[in-house]
Amino acid sequence: MRLLEFEAKSILKRYGIPIPEGVVVAGEETPVAPFSGPAVLKAQIPIGGRGKTGGIVIVDKDEDLKERAAALFATRIRGYRPKKLLIEEKLDLKREFFMAITYDTVAKEPIVIFSSEGGVDIEELAQGEPEKICKQHFTFRDGLPEHKAREIVAETGVTGKPLLGIGAVLAKLATVFIQTDATIAEINPLALTASGQLIALDCHLDIDDDALFRHPDIAAIAKDESRIEAAKAQTEFERQAALIDSVDHRGVAGRVIEFDGNLGLIIGGGGASLTAFDAVRAHGGKPANYCEIGGNPSVKKVQALTKHILSKPGVEKVAVIMNVVSNTRVDLVARGIVKGILEAGRDPAETVAVFRIPGAWEAEGFKILRKYGVRYCDRTVSIDEAARMAAQSAGRQSA
């Protein structure tokens, strides 16, 4: 789940990372700044890019605060209408920095990204001025000691007193990442004010959904359906898929977003699900859904998900594509796919456009698929090629 800015900042503050003075107000409340001077009004929505789309405004006079706040509450920003605003003191800034901790799925370790410039598109900066960015892995076991954090910051040319302060903040951010089971913890920008303070002006914090049971306070936030007005209303098809996922705690099978296509997708493996979805579209396929599957879901959940996707009008085929898996048994997924297709009254050999899940127990899984004549691929076939095969198969069906 993605925390809103004020929710993320409350966690930063708990770990000793300075944040601006501010207050959160809801739409029915009269906005009052707890400080004198100019204020920054920030729409609280679960997506970035607010500054470029009117979601952040500066108010110089107290008498304008109520009017500007009302305008923000009435504005749809990147598909969301904010239910809360964060009102913060406008600070006099001297310099801005970028820092983030995320998980490198290839190295299977956390990775630090630090830039001596903040408030910018980090990808563009990496291409144009790579010397201003440092990336370095560390281990969950050791964390990121402060001296190591200072070395990372120093790689980008930061020296003197700022180096010591930024190193301390970076080490604390790594602790936030590890102890909250985050998938990304980012401060952009970390500001050096004219008075010499380091303050986190904005924060992006995503928490692993499957780890929420370890964080009751964050789980309570996730269950609060009133905190965000959805950019898109959940369809009945999506609601039913979510119910399938809630059948038991084992794995993920049922987090679905509905589309208008004819090819059902059962995909997963971290970023591999997005890769597979995009590849199917790139090869001319028309996905009927995006979904997430992984973490060794039960046969029952996979079976129910498969049957549910095939119940969508116009869906005659499904593509099952994942990365090489170690925490999901290929045979259990294969068994669930076949059972779901049979329950839907279909022929597995005609219904599966492609099955590409290599990894744990793959020999047993492939044996099941061969029994029913299902087309499958091993790890020598790329996700892109599997997506091409699926798009072609579904295209022939609809032709």
N, C-alpha and C positions, 0 to 999 in steps of 0.2 A: 504494500500500500504506500501511496505517496502522501506524506504529511503536508499540510498547509504550512506556509512560511512561519506563522506565529507559533504553530505547534512544534515545528522543527527547532525554532529559536529557543523555545522553552527548554528543550533537551540540551542545546548548546550551553545555555546559561547554567544548567545543572552540573555540567562538566567544567565550568569555569571559563568558558569562552565569552568574552564581552559582546553584548548586543546593544543596539540603540535604546534609549528610553522611549517607551511607547505604550499604547493602549489598543485593545481590540474592541470594536463596536459592531453590533448587529443592526439590521435595517430599521428596527423599531426604536432604537436608542438615539438620543441626541448626542452627536459627536462632540466631545470636548477634549482638547489636547491637554495633557498633564504637564505642559511646559510652555514657556513663552517663546515667541519667534516663529519662523517659518516651519511648516510641517510637510511631511511626505505622506500621501494617502496611497495605500497599496491594496488593490483588490485581492482577496484571498481565494485563489483558484488553484486546482492541482495540475498546473501546467506552466511552462516557462514562456518567455517572450512577452511578458505583460508590458514592459516598457515601450515596445515597438507598436503595441496595439491599443494604447490608451488606458491600460490597467494601472498605471502609476502616475499620479499627478502631484504637483507641488503647490501648496497654498501659502501665500505670503502673509495674508491677513486673517485674524481669527473670525471676522464676520463672514468670510467666504467659505469657511470650513463646512458648515451645514449644507450649503448649496452644492458644493463640489462633491461632498459625500453622497448626497441624494442622487446626483447625476451618475456617479460610479455604480451605485446600487441598481440603477435603472438600465445600465449598459450591459449588453452581452459581449463578453471578451473571450475570443477564441472558442466560442461555443458555450461558455459558462456565464451564468449570471451570479455575481458574488453574493454570498449571504452574510459575509463579514468583511470588515475593512480593518487593516492595521494602520494606525496613525502613529508615525514616528517623528522624532526630532530631526530636522534637516541639519546635517553636519557639514562643517567646512573641511573638505578633503584635500589632502596633499598628494596621496598616491594610492593606487589600487592594485591588489594582487588576486590571483586565482589559486585555489587549492581544492583537490578532490581525492577521495579514496573510493575505489571500486574494486570489483573482483575480476581478475583475469582468468577466464575459463580455460585458456590454453595452458598457462603456467600453473593453474590451480592454486594461485596465491593472490592476496590483495596487492593492489598496485597504487602507488601515490603518483598524482599528477600535480605539479606545482608550476605556476607561471609568475614571472616578475611583473606581468601586466594582467589586470583583471577587467571585468566588464566587457569582454570581447568574445568573439567566436573563437574558441580555443583551436578548432581545426584549421582555420585560416592562419592563425598566428603560428601554428606548428609548421605550416608549409612555408610561410614567408620569413619568419624569424625563429628558427628552431632553437637558437641559443637561449631564448627566453623561457624555455620549457624544459623541465626535468621530469623524467618518469623513472620510478624505481619500485621493485617488488620488496615485500617483507613477508614474514610468516605470521600466522595467527598465534603461534606459540610464543614468539618473542615480542610481538607487537612492534610499535615504532618508538624506540627510545628517543628522548629529546635531542641527544647529541647526533643521532642519525638523521633526525628531521632537520637539524641545522645544516648538516652536510648537503642535503637535498636542496635546501633553499639557497645555499652558497653557490651551488652549481650554476645558478641563473644570474650570478653577479651581485646579489644582495649582500651588503656588508654592514658592519657596525651594530648599533643598538637595534635597528629593525630586524636584523638577522636573528638576534636572540629572542625577541618577542614573537616573530613569525614562526620560528622553530617550535616554540612552546605551544602555540595555537595548533600547528600542524600535528604535533604529537597527541594533543588532546582530541583532535578530530579523528585520528586513527583509533583512539580508544572508544569514541562514540560509535564508529563504524563496527568495531568488533563487539562491543558490549550490547548494542541494540540489534544485532543481527541485520545490519543494513546491507543493501545491495549497492547503494551509492550514498556517499555523504560528501556534500559539496558546499563550499563557501565562495560565492562570487557576487560582489567583490568582498575581500577582506580589506578594509580601508585603513590607511594611516591618516589620522586627522591632523589638522594644523597644530593641535595641542600635543601631538605625539602619541595619541592613543591608537591601539589596534582594535577595530570593531568589525564584527561580522554584519555587513549591511544586508545580505540576503543569504538564504540557505536552502538547499535542496536535499531532502532526506527521504529515501525510499527504504522501507522495511520489508524483509522477506515475509510474505504471507504465511508460509509454513512454519515460521518461528514465532508467530504472534502469541502462541500459548505460553511462551516464556516471558512475555511482557504484558501483564494484565492491564496496565495503564494505557499502553498503546492499542491493545486489542479493544478496549472500551471506546477509544476514539474511532476505530475502524467500524464499530457497530452502530455508531451514531449516523443514521441516514439523513439527518437534518443538516449536517455540516456543509454539504455540497449539493448544489442543484446540478443534476447530471446534464452533460452536454447532449446526450442522446438518451431518450427514454428506453429502458430495457424492454425488449420484445418478449412476448409469451414464449417463443422458441428459446430465447436466452435464459428466461427464468426457469424453464423446465430443465435446461442443461445444468444450471446452477444447483438445482435440487439433486440431480444425479451425482454431482461432485460432492454433495453433503451427505451422501448415503453412509459413508464411513470415512475414517481419517487416513486411510491408506492411499497415498499418492494423489495425483491430480488427474482428473478426467471429467471435464464438463464446463470449464471456463470458456465460454463460447461467445463470439460476436457474429451476428447474422449478416449475410450479404445476399445478393440476388442471383448468384450463379447457379450452375448445375452440378458442380463437382464438390462433394463433401470432403473436407480435410480433417484428418486426425493426425496432428503434427506436434512436435515437441523437441526438447533438448536445448533449453535455454534460448539463445539467439537463433538456433537452428529453425525454430518454428517461424520466425519472421523471414528468415532466409528462404524457407520452403514456400511460404505464402507469396513472397515477392517473385520467386522464380516461376511459380505456376502462372502468375499473371504475365510475367515477361514472355512466356512461351505461348501466350494466347489463351490460357485457361481462364475459366470463370468460377472462382471459388464461391461456394454456397455459405461458407463460414470460415472464420479464423478460430482456432482453439488452442488450448494448452493441454498437453498430456505428459506425464512423467512421474518420477518418484515412486515407481512400482505400484501403480493402481491395481486394484483387485480385478479379477476376471469379470465379476458382476458389474463393476463400474464401466469397464471398457465395452462390455456387451450392451449395457443400457445406452451408453453414449452413441455407439454405432447404430443401434436401432433407431434412436432419436434422430440422428442426422439423416438417415434414410427415410424418415417419415416426412421430411420437408418436401413439398410438392416440386417436381422437376428434377430431383436428385436421384440419379440412377447409378452413379458410381462414387466410390470413396477412394481417396489416396491416403496411404498411411506412411508418413515420412518422419524419421527422427535422425538425430546425429548418432554416432557410436555411443551406446549406453552402457553404463556400468552399474547404475542404481535402479535399473528397470529390467525385468526379465522379459526377453523377447517372446518366449513361449506363452507367457500369461497374456501378453497383448494379442498375440496371434489367436489364442483360444477365444479371447473375448470378442475379437473382430469377427471370427467365423460364427460364433454363437449368435452375435447380434444380427448378422446378415441372414442366418437361417431363421431366426425368430421373425424377421421382417418379411419372410416368404421369398427370399431371393437366393440366387445361386452364387456362392462365394467366388467361383472362377470368373463369372461374368460381371460381378459387382466391384471387385477390387481392381482399380486402375493400375495401382502399383503398391507394393509393400516393401519399404526400405527402412528396416530397423536392424542394424548389425549390433552385436554386443553380447551381453551376458545371456547364456542359454540360447544362443541363436540356432545351433544345430537342431535342438528340440523344437524351436519355433518354426524353422524352415520345414521340418518333417511334417508338422501339422498342416502347413500351407500346401505342401506337395500333395497331401492326401486329398485336398479339396480342389486341386488344380489352380491354386492362386499364384499369380505372377509375383515373384519377389526378387529383391536385389541384395547382394552382400555389400561389404564396405568398399569394394573396388568400383562401385557405381556411385558417382557424386550425387549430392542432394539436387544440384542443378539438373543433372541428367534424369534423375528420377522424376523431378517436376516436369520435365519435357515429355517424358513417357506418359505421365498422368494427364497432362493437358491434351496430348494427342488422342489418348484413349477416350477422354470425355468429349472431345471434339467430334470424333467419329460417331459417338453415341447420339449426339444432338443433331448430326447432319441428316 
